[in-house]
Amino acid sequence: MPTDVSIEEHKVTDRESGPYTVTAGPDGALWYTQVHSGRIGRLTLDGEHTEYPLAADCGPMVITSGLDGALWFTENRAHRIGRVTTAGVVAEYALPTPACGPFGITQGPDGALWFTETAADRIGRITPDGQVTEYDLPVRGAFPSAITAGGDGALWFTLNQADAIGRIDTDGAVRIHPLPTEGAAPVGITSGPDDALWFVEIGAGQIGRITTHGDVTEFPLPDRAARPHALTTDAEGTVWFTEWGANRIGSLTPTNGTITEHDLPTPASEPHGITLGPDRSLWAALETGALARITPSPTGYGDVVRK
């Protein structure tokens, strides 16, 4: 795995709009949320930029691709699940529980989208036609955050305030796995090619790995105050993550636990979500108004570009 990268910043909006998470769409473009301005953005690989407005105060947070060919996202402050087609047609679905604060969302193995309800201690499920089911968690005040589909056919999620990782079967059965580190405060989680789940501990400055049997390994970052926020894996199995508090992108090689960190070119750019793009580069959402493209380089540091 090369340790050097080329970084390009693509300006898409301003600090007041706040790009928060980003995902690769089925159309070969990058789709991202703008948490402060209530918009969904789309950026093609050749630089074409489009925005789709929502209610200004709805707080779109996490966005993911669905099996129906559309993009699905959470509206944290409006307590809704949104859907936007690649043609820009938006639909929104109110949730049964008032003020539930949906945050993470992912495509499930059963054809439905699964999401977390941070303020209600519930996991939700929504079918492509908008039918919602909610499942209570056995812990209170746990703040369920990110969620991802595991290789075992279940959904895995972080419990930020409970210092735990949760698992829910598609029939609603829940299992909780406490983490070894007090104050870990896990946020982002993703499924790795090693059939394990990888997550970040924003409170402890660590990257974590949990097997589908519940065995946990933690990898401390060189800077424990870096505030890792989100993560993804590339085709080689390398784990890439954002360091929100340190203005960096990090990578972890699972075979030996080597951690490499890369400074972003713009100071205090507040990196949040990160995804593997259709071009096999990593793309990160910078809350100050840009998407960063991170491409591993065989030799040299590579170029740092602002666009």
ABEGO torsion letter per residue (X at the ends): XBABBBBBBBBABBAAAGBABBBBBAAGBBBBBBAAAGBBBBBBAAGBBBBBBBBAAAGBBBBBBBAAGBBBBBBAAAGBBBBBBAAGBBBBBBBABBGAGBBBBBBBAAGBBBBBBAAAGBBBBBBAAGBBBBBBBABBGAGBBBBBBBAAGBBBBBBAAAGBBBBBBAAGBBBBBBBABBGAGBBBBBBBAAGBBBBBBAAAGBBBBBBAAGBBBBBBBABAAAGBABBBBBAAGBBBBBBAAAGBBBBBBAAAGBBBBBBBABBGAGBBBBBBBAAGBBBBBBAAGBBBBBBBBABEAEBBBBX
